Amino acid sequence: MSRPQRPLRADYRAFTTITTRWSDNDIYGHVNNSVYYFWFDTAVNEYLIKAGALDIHAGETIGLVVETGCAYFAPTAFPDTIHAGIRVDHIGTSSVRYGVGLFRNDDDEAAAAGHFTHVYVGRDSRRPVALPEALRTALEAIRS
């Protein structure tokens, strides 16, 4: 298996700033790998909410995570500021695959990069549904 290339900030279309917390650090003095997945989720959902494409409380359509992955290139630690860059790598009928890059402070190269796939389903039925137009518009705006 070949090592993925370390992405740059310019590879992403939208950014969310995340402040690390003291509790994010593990016994080894850096942010635990599991926290990175929280950051992926935060960046994607913050973008969708701000774009008016996701109503987490009353929307008829919700996104369920069906796949994630991450490559780690450099450590992060409290009190770093993380800039989470996102882009859309693929749009399907009811799914979307996001690319996510995590950048430490002012670094131009990602500390970590991965992907995050949502399948959009009916809130009540939990069955796949076609992407609503507002969501599709928000996704197209950050498509790579």
N, CA, C and O atoms as a GROMACS GRO file, in nm:
protein
  576
    1MET      N    1   0.084  -0.118   0.000
    1MET     CA    2   0.000   0.000   0.000
    1MET      C    3   0.088   0.124   0.000
    1MET      O    4   0.177   0.136   0.084
    2SER      N    5   0.066   0.214  -0.092
    2SER     CA    6   0.148   0.334  -0.100
    2SER      C    7   0.097   0.442  -0.005
    2SER      O    8  -0.023   0.450   0.023
    3ARG      N    9   0.187   0.522   0.042
    3ARG     CA   10   0.156   0.630   0.135
    3ARG      C   11   0.089   0.744   0.060
    3ARG      O   12   0.139   0.786  -0.044
    4PRO      N   13  -0.025   0.794   0.109
    4PRO     CA   14  -0.090   0.907   0.041
    4PRO      C   15  -0.003   1.032   0.047
    4PRO      O   16   0.077   1.050   0.139
    5GLN      N   17  -0.020   1.118  -0.052
    5GLN     CA   18   0.052   1.245  -0.053
    5GLN      C   19  -0.006   1.338   0.052
    5GLN      O   20  -0.126   1.335   0.082
    6ARG      N   21   0.080   1.420   0.108
    6ARG     CA   22   0.040   1.517   0.210
    6ARG      C   23  -0.022   1.638   0.140
    6ARG      O   24   0.048   1.710   0.069
    7PRO      N   25  -0.152   1.661   0.158
    7PRO     CA   26  -0.217   1.771   0.087
    7PRO      C   27  -0.180   1.908   0.141
    7PRO      O   28  -0.126   1.922   0.251
    8LEU      N   29  -0.210   2.009   0.061
    8LEU     CA   30  -0.189   2.150   0.095
    8LEU      C   31  -0.323   2.218   0.119
    8LEU      O   32  -0.428   2.169   0.076
    9ARG      N   33  -0.319   2.332   0.187
    9ARG     CA   34  -0.442   2.409   0.210
    9ARG      C   35  -0.515   2.439   0.080
    9ARG      O   36  -0.638   2.436   0.076
   10ALA      N   37  -0.441   2.468  -0.025
   10ALA     CA   38  -0.502   2.504  -0.153
   10ALA      C   39  -0.585   2.390  -0.213
   10ALA      O   40  -0.660   2.413  -0.307
   11ASP      N   41  -0.572   2.269  -0.159
   11ASP     CA   42  -0.647   2.155  -0.209
   11ASP      C   43  -0.791   2.151  -0.158
   11ASP      O   44  -0.868   2.063  -0.198
   12TYR      N   45  -0.828   2.244  -0.070
   12TYR     CA   46  -0.960   2.242  -0.006
   12TYR      C   47  -1.036   2.371  -0.035
   12TYR      O   48  -0.976   2.475  -0.062
   13ARG      N   49  -1.168   2.363  -0.030
   13ARG     CA   50  -1.255   2.474  -0.074
   13ARG      C   51  -1.317   2.555   0.040
   13ARG      O   52  -1.347   2.673   0.021
   14ALA      N   53  -1.337   2.495   0.157
   14ALA     CA   54  -1.400   2.564   0.270
   14ALA      C   55  -1.326   2.523   0.397
   14ALA      O   56  -1.272   2.413   0.405
   15PHE      N   57  -1.324   2.612   0.496
   15PHE     CA   58  -1.249   2.587   0.619
   15PHE      C   59  -1.331   2.619   0.743
   15PHE      O   60  -1.412   2.711   0.745
   16THR      N   61  -1.307   2.539   0.846
   16THR     CA   62  -1.362   2.559   0.979
   16THR      C   63  -1.245   2.564   1.076
   16THR      O   64  -1.153   2.482   1.067
   17THR      N   65  -1.247   2.657   1.168
   17THR     CA   66  -1.142   2.667   1.270
   17THR      C   67  -1.188   2.594   1.396
   17THR      O   68  -1.299   2.616   1.445
   18ILE      N   69  -1.102   2.507   1.448
   18ILE     CA   70  -1.133   2.427   1.566
   18ILE      C   71  -1.022   2.448   1.668
   18ILE      O   72  -0.904   2.434   1.636
   19THR      N   73  -1.060   2.481   1.790
   19THR     CA   74  -0.965   2.499   1.898
   19THR      C   75  -0.947   2.365   1.970
   19THR      O   76  -1.044   2.304   2.013
   20THR      N   77  -0.823   2.321   1.982
   20THR     CA   78  -0.799   2.198   2.056
   20THR      C   79  -0.828   2.220   2.204
   20THR      O   80  -0.827   2.334   2.252
   21ARG      N   81  -0.855   2.112   2.273
   21ARG     CA   82  -0.883   2.116   2.417
   21ARG      C   83  -0.774   2.038   2.492
   21ARG      O   84  -0.711   1.949   2.436
   22TRP      N   85  -0.755   2.072   2.615
   22TRP     CA   86  -0.659   2.000   2.699
   22TRP      C   87  -0.689   1.851   2.697
   22TRP      O   88  -0.596   1.770   2.692
   23SER      N   89  -0.816   1.814   2.701
   23SER     CA   90  -0.854   1.672   2.706
   23SER      C   91  -0.833   1.599   2.574
   23SER      O   92  -0.844   1.476   2.571
   24ASP      N   93  -0.803   1.670   2.465
   24ASP     CA   94  -0.775   1.604   2.338
   24ASP      C   95  -0.640   1.532   2.339
   24ASP      O   96  -0.622   1.433   2.268
   25ASN      N   97  -0.546   1.580   2.420
   25ASN     CA   98  -0.414   1.517   2.429
   25ASN      C   99  -0.423   1.382   2.499
   25ASN      O  100  -0.501   1.364   2.592
   26ASP      N  101  -0.342   1.288   2.452
   26ASP     CA  102  -0.338   1.158   2.518
   26ASP      C  103  -0.209   1.146   2.600
   26ASP      O  104  -0.135   1.244   2.614
   27ILE      N  105  -0.183   1.032   2.652
   27ILE     CA  106  -0.068   1.008   2.738
   27ILE      C  107   0.065   1.035   2.668
   27ILE      O  108   0.166   1.059   2.734
   28TYR      N  109   0.064   1.030   2.535
   28TYR     CA  110   0.186   1.052   2.458
   28TYR      C  111   0.211   1.199   2.425
   28TYR      O  112   0.309   1.233   2.359
   29GLY      N  113   0.122   1.287   2.473
   29GLY     CA  114   0.143   1.431   2.457
   29GLY      C  115   0.096   1.490   2.325
   29GLY      O  116   0.132   1.603   2.293
   30HIS      N  117   0.018   1.416   2.249
   30HIS     CA  118  -0.039   1.471   2.125
   30HIS      C  119  -0.187   1.434   2.120
   30HIS      O  120  -0.235   1.352   2.198
   31VAL      N  121  -0.259   1.496   2.027
   31VAL     CA  122  -0.402   1.469   2.014
   31VAL      C  123  -0.421   1.323   1.974
   31VAL      O  124  -0.356   1.273   1.882
   32ASN      N  125  -0.511   1.256   2.042
   32ASN     CA  126  -0.540   1.115   2.013
   32ASN      C  127  -0.605   1.103   1.876
   32ASN      O  128  -0.685   1.188   1.837
   33ASN      N  129  -0.570   0.997   1.805
   33ASN     CA  130  -0.618   0.978   1.668
   33ASN      C  131  -0.771   0.980   1.657
   33ASN      O  132  -0.824   1.024   1.555
   34SER      N  133  -0.842   0.935   1.758
   34SER     CA  134  -0.988   0.930   1.750
   34SER      C  135  -1.050   1.069   1.741
   34SER      O  136  -1.159   1.084   1.685
   35VAL      N  137  -0.984   1.169   1.796
   35VAL     CA  138  -1.036   1.306   1.796
   35VAL      C  139  -1.044   1.360   1.653
   35VAL      O  140  -1.131   1.442   1.624
   36TYR      N  141  -0.956   1.316   1.566
   36TYR     CA  142  -0.954   1.365   1.428
   36TYR      C  143  -1.088   1.338   1.358
   36TYR      O  144  -1.132   1.417   1.275
   37TYR      N  145  -1.152   1.227   1.392
   37TYR     CA  146  -1.281   1.194   1.331
   37TYR      C  147  -1.391   1.288   1.381
   37TYR      O  148  -1.484   1.320   1.307
   38PHE      N  149  -1.382   1.332   1.506
   38PHE     CA  150  -1.474   1.435   1.554
   38PHE      C  151  -1.456   1.562   1.473
   38PHE      O  152  -1.554   1.629   1.438
   39TRP      N  153  -1.332   1.596   1.444
   39TRP     CA  154  -1.304   1.718   1.366
   39TRP      C  155  -1.358   1.706   1.224
   39TRP      O  156  -1.410   1.804   1.171
   40PHE      N  157  -1.346   1.589   1.163
   40PHE     CA  158  -1.404   1.568   1.030
   40PHE      C  159  -1.554   1.597   1.034
   40PHE      O  160  -1.606   1.673   0.952
   41ASP      N  161  -1.622   1.537   1.129
   41ASP     CA  162  -1.767   1.552   1.143
   41ASP      C  163  -1.805   1.698   1.168
   41ASP      O  164  -1.901   1.748   1.109
   42THR      N  165  -1.731   1.764   1.255
   42THR     CA  166  -1.756   1.905   1.286
   42THR      C  167  -1.742   1.992   1.161
   42THR      O  168  -1.828   2.075   1.134
   43ALA      N  169  -1.635   1.974   1.087
   43ALA     CA  170  -1.610   2.058   0.968
   43ALA      C  171  -1.718   2.040   0.863
   43ALA      O  172  -1.768   2.139   0.809
   44VAL      N  173  -1.753   1.917   0.833
   44VAL     CA  174  -1.855   1.890   0.730
   44VAL      C  175  -1.990   1.946   0.773
   44VAL      O  176  -2.054   2.017   0.696
   45ASN      N  177  -2.033   1.914   0.894
   45ASN     CA  178  -2.166   1.957   0.937
   45ASN      C  179  -2.174   2.107   0.960
   45ASN      O  180  -2.279   2.166   0.934
   46GLU      N  181  -2.068   2.170   1.007
   46GLU     CA  182  -2.070   2.316   1.021
   46GLU      C  183  -2.088   2.382   0.885
   46GLU      O  184  -2.166   2.476   0.870
   47TYR      N  185  -2.015   2.333   0.785
   47TYR     CA  186  -2.030   2.389   0.651
   47TYR      C  187  -2.174   2.374   0.601
   47TYR      O  188  -2.232   2.470   0.551
   48LEU      N  189  -2.232   2.255   0.615
   48LEU     CA  190  -2.367   2.231   0.565
   48LEU      C  191  -2.472   2.315   0.638
   48LEU      O  192  -2.565   2.366   0.575
   49ILE      N  193  -2.456   2.331   0.768
   49ILE     CA  194  -2.550   2.413   0.845
   49ILE      C  195  -2.539   2.559   0.802
   49ILE      O  196  -2.641   2.623   0.776
   50LYS      N  197  -2.418   2.612   0.794
   50LYS     CA  198  -2.398   2.752   0.754
   50LYS      C  199  -2.446   2.778   0.611
   50LYS      O  200  -2.490   2.888   0.580
   51ALA      N  201  -2.437   2.676   0.524
   51ALA     CA  202  -2.482   2.690   0.385
   51ALA      C  203  -2.634   2.678   0.373
   51ALA      O  204  -2.689   2.695   0.264
   52GLY      N  205  -2.702   2.650   0.484
   52GLY     CA  206  -2.847   2.636   0.482
   52GLY      C  207  -2.892   2.505   0.419
   52GLY      O  208  -3.006   2.494   0.374
   53ALA      N  209  -2.803   2.407   0.415
   53ALA     CA  210  -2.833   2.280   0.349
   53ALA      C  211  -2.868   2.168   0.446
   53ALA      O  212  -2.906   2.059   0.404
   54LEU      N  213  -2.855   2.193   0.576
   54LEU     CA  214  -2.879   2.089   0.676
   54LEU      C  215  -2.946   2.150   0.798
   54LEU      O  216  -2.894   2.243   0.860
   55ASP      N  217  -3.062   2.095   0.832
   55ASP     CA  218  -3.134   2.132   0.954
   55ASP      C  219  -3.125   2.012   1.047
   55ASP      O  220  -3.201   1.916   1.033
   56ILE      N  221  -3.032   2.017   1.142
   56ILE     CA  222  -3.006   1.901   1.228
   56ILE      C  223  -3.122   1.870   1.322
   56ILE      O  224  -3.131   1.759   1.374
   57HIS      N  225  -3.210   1.967   1.346
   57HIS     CA  226  -3.318   1.946   1.441
   57HIS      C  227  -3.450   1.903   1.376
   57HIS      O  228  -3.523   1.822   1.433
   58ALA      N  229  -3.480   1.957   1.259
   58ALA     CA  230  -3.612   1.931   1.202
   58ALA      C  231  -3.610   1.892   1.054
   58ALA      O  232  -3.716   1.871   0.996
   59GLY      N  233  -3.494   1.883   0.994
   59GLY     CA  234  -3.488   1.849   0.852
   59GLY      C  235  -3.538   1.708   0.825
   59GLY      O  236  -3.522   1.619   0.908
   60GLU      N  237  -3.599   1.690   0.709
   60GLU     CA  238  -3.651   1.558   0.671
   60GLU      C  239  -3.540   1.463   0.628
   60GLU      O  240  -3.557   1.341   0.632
   61THR      N  241  -3.426   1.519   0.588
   61THR     CA  242  -3.313   1.440   0.539
   61THR      C  243  -3.195   1.456   0.634
   61THR      O  244  -3.163   1.567   0.676
   62ILE      N  245  -3.130   1.344   0.667
   62ILE     CA  246  -3.010   1.347   0.752
   62ILE      C  247  -2.901   1.264   0.686
   62ILE      O  248  -2.930   1.175   0.606
   63GLY      N  249  -2.777   1.295   0.719
   63GLY     CA  250  -2.664   1.220   0.665
   63GLY      C  251  -2.612   1.120   0.766
   63GLY      O  252  -2.586   1.155   0.881
   64LEU      N  253  -2.596   0.996   0.723
   64LEU     CA  254  -2.537   0.893   0.807
   64LEU      C  255  -2.397   0.861   0.754
   64LEU      O  256  -2.379   0.842   0.634
   65VAL      N  257  -2.301   0.855   0.842
   65VAL     CA  258  -2.164   0.822   0.802
   65VAL      C  259  -2.157   0.673   0.773
   65VAL      O  260  -2.195   0.590   0.856
   66VAL      N  261  -2.107   0.640   0.654
   66VAL     CA  262  -2.092   0.499   0.617
   66VAL      C  263  -1.947   0.458   0.597
   66VAL      O  264  -1.916   0.340   0.591
   67GLU      N  265  -1.857   0.558   0.588
   67GLU     CA  266  -1.715   0.525   0.572
   67GLU      C  267  -1.630   0.646   0.608
   67GLU      O  268  -1.664   0.760   0.574
   68THR      N  269  -1.520   0.620   0.676
   68THR     CA  270  -1.420   0.724   0.704
   68THR      C  271  -1.282   0.662   0.693
   68THR      O  272  -1.266   0.541   0.702
   69GLY      N  273  -1.184   0.747   0.674
   69GLY     CA  274  -1.046   0.704   0.672
   69GLY      C  275  -0.956   0.823   0.694
   69GLY      O  276  -0.995   0.936   0.664
   70CYS      N  277  -0.837   0.799   0.746
   70CYS     CA  278  -0.747   0.909   0.777
   70CYS      C  279  -0.602   0.865   0.766
   70CYS      O  280  -0.565   0.755   0.807
   71ALA      N  281  -0.520   0.952   0.708
   71ALA     CA  282  -0.375   0.935   0.706
   71ALA      C  283  -0.316   1.045   0.793
   71ALA      O  284  -0.353   1.162   0.781
   72TYR      N  285  -0.224   1.009   0.879
   72TYR     CA  286  -0.163   1.103   0.973
   72TYR      C  287  -0.022   1.135   0.926
   72TYR      O  288   0.057   1.045   0.898
   73PHE      N  289   0.009   1.265   0.918
   73PHE     CA  290   0.140   1.307   0.868
   73PHE      C  291   0.226   1.375   0.975
   73PHE      O  292   0.348   1.363   0.973
   74ALA      N  293   0.162   1.447   1.068
   74ALA     CA  294   0.236   1.520   1.172
   74ALA      C  295   0.145   1.534   1.294
   74ALA      O  296   0.023   1.542   1.280
   75PRO      N  297   0.202   1.535   1.413
   75PRO     CA  298   0.118   1.543   1.533
   75PRO      C  299   0.059   1.682   1.553
   75PRO      O  300   0.113   1.783   1.508
   76THR      N  301  -0.053   1.683   1.624
   76THR     CA  302  -0.112   1.808   1.674
   76THR      C  303  -0.124   1.790   1.825
   76THR      O  304  -0.126   1.678   1.875
   77ALA      N  305  -0.132   1.903   1.897
   77ALA     CA  306  -0.143   1.896   2.042
   77ALA      C  307  -0.207   2.024   2.094
   77ALA      O  308  -0.200   2.128   2.029
   78PHE      N  309  -0.268   2.016   2.212
   78PHE     CA  310  -0.316   2.135   2.279
   78PHE      C  311  -0.194   2.222   2.311
   78PHE      O  312  -0.096   2.170   2.364
   79PRO      N  313  -0.197   2.352   2.281
   79PRO     CA  314  -0.307   2.438   2.242
   79PRO      C  315  -0.308   2.477   2.094
   79PRO      O  316  -0.333   2.593   2.062
   80ASP      N  317  -0.283   2.385   2.003
   80ASP     CA  318  -0.288   2.416   1.860
   80ASP      C  319  -0.427   2.459   1.818
   80ASP      O  320  -0.527   2.422   1.879
   81THR      N  321  -0.432   2.537   1.713
   81THR     CA  322  -0.556   2.570   1.644
   81THR      C  323  -0.557   2.487   1.516
   81THR      O  324  -0.459   2.487   1.441
   82ILE      N  325  -0.667   2.418   1.492
   82ILE     CA  326  -0.680   2.333   1.374
   82ILE      C  327  -0.769   2.403   1.272
   82ILE      O  328  -0.877   2.453   1.306
   83HIS      N  329  -0.723   2.405   1.149
   83HIS     CA  330  -0.802   2.458   1.038
   83HIS      C  331  -0.841   2.337   0.954
   83HIS      O  332  -0.758   2.276   0.887
   84ALA      N  333  -0.970   2.302   0.959
   84ALA     CA  334  -1.019   2.184   0.889
   84ALA      C  335  -1.072   2.227   0.753
   84ALA      O  336  -1.171   2.299   0.742
   85GLY      N  337  -1.003   2.182   0.649
   85GLY     CA  338  -1.045   2.211   0.513
   85GLY      C  339  -1.130   2.098   0.459
   85GLY      O  340  -1.102   1.980   0.483
   86ILE      N  341  -1.236   2.133   0.385
   86ILE     CA  342  -1.319   2.030   0.324
   86ILE      C  343  -1.338   2.058   0.176
   86ILE      O  344  -1.326   2.172   0.129
   87ARG      N  345  -1.368   1.952   0.104
   87ARG     CA  346  -1.404   1.959  -0.037
   87ARG      C  347  -1.493   1.839  -0.065
   87ARG      O  348  -1.499   1.745   0.015
   88VAL      N  349  -1.562   1.842  -0.176
   88VAL     CA  350  -1.642   1.728  -0.217
   88VAL      C  351  -1.568   1.656  -0.328
   88VAL      O  352  -1.536   1.715  -0.431
   89ASP      N  353  -1.540   1.529  -0.306
   89ASP     CA  354  -1.469   1.448  -0.405
   89ASP      C  355  -1.563   1.372  -0.497
   89ASP      O  356  -1.528   1.340  -0.611
   90HIS      N  357  -1.685   1.341  -0.449
   90HIS     CA  358  -1.781   1.267  -0.531
   90HIS      C  359  -1.922   1.294  -0.482
   90HIS      O  360  -1.948   1.295  -0.362
   91ILE      N  361  -2.013   1.317  -0.575
   91ILE     CA  362  -2.155   1.331  -0.543
   91ILE      C  363  -2.230   1.221  -0.618
   91ILE      O  364  -2.217   1.207  -0.739
   92GLY      N  365  -2.308   1.143  -0.544
   92GLY     CA  366  -2.393   1.041  -0.603
   92GLY      C  367  -2.539   1.083  -0.595
   92GLY      O  368  -2.569   1.200  -0.573
   93THR      N  369  -2.628   0.988  -0.611
   93THR     CA  370  -2.771   1.017  -0.602
   93THR      C  371  -2.813   1.047  -0.459
   93THR      O  372  -2.889   1.141  -0.434
   94SER      N  373  -2.762   0.967  -0.365
   94SER     CA  374  -2.798   0.986  -0.224
   94SER      C  375  -2.675   0.994  -0.133
   94SER      O  376  -2.689   0.995  -0.011
   95SER      N  377  -2.556   1.000  -0.192
   95SER     CA  378  -2.435   0.999  -0.110
   95SER      C  379  -2.336   1.104  -0.156
   95SER      O  380  -2.343   1.155  -0.268
   96VAL      N  381  -2.244   1.135  -0.067
   96VAL     CA  382  -2.137   1.229  -0.098
   96VAL      C  383  -2.012   1.185  -0.023
   96VAL      O  384  -2.018   1.142   0.092
   97ARG      N  385  -1.899   1.198  -0.091
   97ARG     CA  386  -1.769   1.170  -0.028
   97ARG      C  387  -1.693   1.300  -0.017
   97ARG      O  388  -1.666   1.368  -0.116
   98TYR      N  389  -1.660   1.335   0.105
   98TYR     CA  390  -1.584   1.456   0.135
   98TYR      C  391  -1.437   1.422   0.150
   98TYR      O  392  -1.402   1.316   0.201
   99GLY      N  393  -1.352   1.512   0.108
   99GLY     CA  394  -1.211   1.509   0.142
   99GLY      C  395  -1.191   1.609   0.254
   99GLY      O  396  -1.244   1.720   0.248
  100VAL      N  397  -1.115   1.571   0.356
  100VAL     CA  398  -1.093   1.660   0.471
  100VAL      C  399  -0.944   1.667   0.500
  100VAL      O  400  -0.876   1.564   0.507
  101GLY      N  401  -0.893   1.789   0.516
  101GLY     CA  402  -0.754   1.810   0.554
  101GLY      C  403  -0.749   1.887   0.684
  101GLY      O  404  -0.822   1.984   0.702
  102LEU      N  405  -0.664   1.845   0.776
  102LEU     CA  406  -0.649   1.912   0.906
  102LEU      C  407  -0.513   1.979   0.911
  102LEU      O  408  -0.410   1.914   0.897
  103PHE      N  409  -0.514   2.110   0.931
  103PHE     CA  410  -0.392   2.191   0.927
  103PHE      C  411  -0.368   2.252   1.065
  103PHE      O  412  -0.457   2.314   1.124
  104ARG      N  413  -0.247   2.233   1.115
  104ARG     CA  414  -0.208   2.282   1.248
  104ARG      C  415  -0.162   2.427   1.237
  104ARG      O  416  -0.071   2.459   1.160
  105ASN      N  417  -0.224   2.514   1.314
  105ASN     CA  418  -0.187   2.655   1.321
  105ASN      C  419  -0.176   2.715   1.181
  105ASN      O  420  -0.274   2.714   1.106
  106ASP      N  421  -0.059   2.766   1.143
  106ASP     CA  422  -0.042   2.829   1.011
  106ASP      C  423   0.025   2.738   0.909
  106ASP      O  424   0.065   2.784   0.803
  107ASP      N  425   0.037   2.608   0.941
  107ASP     CA  426   0.102   2.515   0.848
  107ASP      C  427   0.027   2.509   0.715
  107ASP      O  428  -0.096   2.510   0.713
  108ASP      N  429   0.100   2.502   0.607
  108ASP     CA  430   0.040   2.490   0.474
  108ASP      C  431   0.019   2.343   0.436
  108ASP      O  432  -0.065   2.314   0.352
  109GLU      N  433   0.095   2.252   0.497
  109GLU     CA  434   0.080   2.109   0.472
  109GLU      C  435  -0.008   2.047   0.580
  109GLU      O  436   0.000   2.083   0.697
  110ALA      N  437  -0.092   1.954   0.539
  110ALA     CA  438  -0.186   1.891   0.633
  110ALA      C  439  -0.113   1.807   0.738
  110ALA      O  440  -0.017   1.736   0.706
  111ALA      N  441  -0.160   1.815   0.860
  111ALA     CA  442  -0.114   1.726   0.966
  111ALA      C  443  -0.181   1.590   0.949
  111ALA      O  444  -0.125   1.487   0.986
  112ALA      N  445  -0.301   1.591   0.893
  112ALA     CA  446  -0.376   1.469   0.865
  112ALA      C  447  -0.473   1.497   0.752
  112ALA      O  448  -0.516   1.610   0.732
  113ALA      N  449  -0.508   1.393   0.678
  113ALA     CA  450  -0.605   1.409   0.570
  113ALA      C  451  -0.681   1.279   0.555
  113ALA      O  452  -0.627   1.170   0.575
  114GLY      N  453  -0.806   1.292   0.520
  114GLY     CA  454  -0.886   1.172   0.505
  114GLY      C  455  -1.010   1.196   0.424
  114GLY      O  456  -1.023   1.293   0.350
  115HIS      N  457  -1.102   1.103   0.440
  115HIS     CA  458  -1.231   1.112   0.371
  115HIS      C  459  -1.342   1.076   0.468
  115HIS      O  460  -1.320   1.017   0.574
  116PHE      N  461  -1.462   1.112   0.426
  116PHE     CA  462  -1.580   1.101   0.511
  116PHE      C  463  -1.697   1.086   0.415
  116PHE      O  464  -1.722   1.177   0.336
  117THR      N  465  -1.770   0.976   0.419
  117THR     CA  466  -1.881   0.954   0.328
  117THR      C  467  -2.013   0.952   0.403
  117THR      O  468  -2.030   0.879   0.500
  118HIS      N  469  -2.105   1.036   0.356
  118HIS     CA  470  -2.242   1.039   0.407
  118HIS      C  471  -2.335   0.974   0.306
  118HIS      O  472  -2.320   0.994   0.186
  119VAL      N  473  -2.430   0.896   0.353
  119VAL     CA  474  -2.546   0.857   0.274
  119VAL      C  475  -2.663   0.933   0.336
  119VAL      O  476  -2.685   0.928   0.457
  120TYR      N  477  -2.737   1.004   0.252
  120TYR     CA  478  -2.850   1.082   0.300
  120TYR      C  479  -2.976   0.996   0.297
  120TYR      O  480  -3.008   0.931   0.198
  121VAL      N  481  -3.045   0.999   0.412
  121VAL     CA  482  -3.163   0.915   0.433
  121VAL      C  483  -3.276   0.999   0.489
  121VAL      O  484  -3.254   1.110   0.539
  122GLY      N  485  -3.397   0.945   0.480
  122GLY     CA  486  -3.511   1.009   0.546
  122GLY      C  487  -3.494   0.998   0.696
  122GLY      O  488  -3.456   0.893   0.747
  123ARG      N  489  -3.522   1.106   0.765
  123ARG     CA  490  -3.505   1.106   0.912
  123ARG      C  491  -3.583   0.992   0.977
  123ARG      O  492  -3.530   0.925   1.065
  124ASP      N  493  -3.706   0.969   0.935
  124ASP     CA  494  -3.789   0.866   0.996
  124ASP      C  495  -3.767   0.728   0.936
  124ASP      O  496  -3.762   0.629   1.008
  125SER      N  497  -3.755   0.722   0.804
  125SER     CA  498  -3.746   0.591   0.737
  125SER      C  499  -3.607   0.528   0.745
  125SER      O  500  -3.593   0.406   0.742
  126ARG      N  501  -3.504   0.613   0.755
  126ARG     CA  502  -3.364   0.570   0.750
  126ARG      C  503  -3.331   0.497   0.620
  126ARG      O  504  -3.240   0.414   0.615
  127ARG      N  505  -3.405   0.529   0.515
  127ARG     CA  506  -3.382   0.475   0.381
  127ARG      C  507  -3.320   0.584   0.295
  127ARG      O  508  -3.354   0.701   0.312
  128PRO      N  509  -3.229   0.549   0.204
  128PRO     CA  510  -3.166   0.649   0.118
  128PRO      C  511  -3.269   0.730   0.039
  128PRO      O  512  -3.370   0.679  -0.009
  129VAL      N  513  -3.238   0.860   0.028
  129VAL     CA  514  -3.321   0.952  -0.051
  129VAL      C  515  -3.230   1.033  -0.142
  129VAL      O  516  -3.110   1.048  -0.115
  130ALA      N  517  -3.287   1.085  -0.249
  130ALA     CA  518  -3.211   1.172  -0.338
  130ALA      C  519  -3.169   1.298  -0.262
  130ALA      O  520  -3.242   1.347  -0.176
  131LEU      N  521  -3.051   1.348  -0.295
  131LEU     CA  522  -3.002   1.469  -0.228
  131LEU      C  523  -3.097   1.585  -0.256
  131LEU      O  524  -3.128   1.612  -0.372
  132PRO      N  525  -3.144   1.655  -0.151
  132PRO     CA  526  -3.228   1.773  -0.172
  132PRO      C  527  -3.151   1.879  -0.252
  132PRO      O  528  -3.028   1.885  -0.246
  133GLU      N  529  -3.224   1.962  -0.324
  133GLU     CA  530  -3.161   2.062  -0.410
  133GLU      C  531  -3.069   2.157  -0.334
  133GLU      O  532  -2.960   2.188  -0.382
  134ALA      N  533  -3.111   2.204  -0.216
  134ALA     CA  534  -3.025   2.295  -0.138
  134ALA      C  535  -2.894   2.227  -0.098
  134ALA      O  536  -2.789   2.291  -0.098
  135LEU      N  537  -2.901   2.101  -0.065
  135LEU     CA  538  -2.781   2.026  -0.029
  135LEU      C  539  -2.691   2.008  -0.151
  135LEU      O  540  -2.570   2.029  -0.143
  136ARG      N  541  -2.750   1.970  -0.263
  136ARG     CA  542  -2.672   1.951  -0.385
  136ARG      C  543  -2.602   2.081  -0.425
  136ARG      O  544  -2.487   2.078  -0.468
  137THR      N  545  -2.670   2.194  -0.411
  137THR     CA  546  -2.610   2.324  -0.445
  137THR      C  547  -2.490   2.354  -0.354
  137THR      O  548  -2.386   2.399  -0.402
  138ALA      N  549  -2.506   2.328  -0.223
  138ALA     CA  550  -2.396   2.352  -0.128
  138ALA      C  551  -2.278   2.259  -0.159
  138ALA      O  552  -2.162   2.300  -0.147
  139LEU      N  553  -2.306   2.136  -0.198
  139LEU     CA  554  -2.199   2.042  -0.230
  139LEU      C  555  -2.126   2.080  -0.357
  139LEU      O  556  -2.003   2.072  -0.363
  140GLU      N  557  -2.200   2.123  -0.457
  140GLU     CA  558  -2.137   2.164  -0.584
  140GLU      C  559  -2.043   2.282  -0.563
  140GLU      O  560  -1.943   2.295  -0.634
  141ALA      N  561  -2.074   2.367  -0.465
  141ALA     CA  562  -1.992   2.487  -0.439
  141ALA      C  563  -1.852   2.451  -0.391
  141ALA      O  564  -1.760   2.532  -0.405
  142ILE      N  565  -1.834   2.332  -0.334
  142ILE     CA  566  -1.702   2.294  -0.282
  142ILE      C  567  -1.650   2.167  -0.350
  142ILE      O  568  -1.560   2.100  -0.299
  143ARG      N  569  -1.707   2.136  -0.465
  143ARG     CA  570  -1.662   2.017  -0.540
  143ARG      C  571  -1.523   2.038  -0.597
  143ARG      O  572  -1.492   2.145  -0.649
  144SER      N  573  -1.439   1.935  -0.586
  144SER     CA  574  -1.302   1.948  -0.636
  144SER      C  575  -1.294   1.911  -0.783
  144SER      O  576  -1.186   1.916  -0.842
   0.00000   0.00000   0.00000
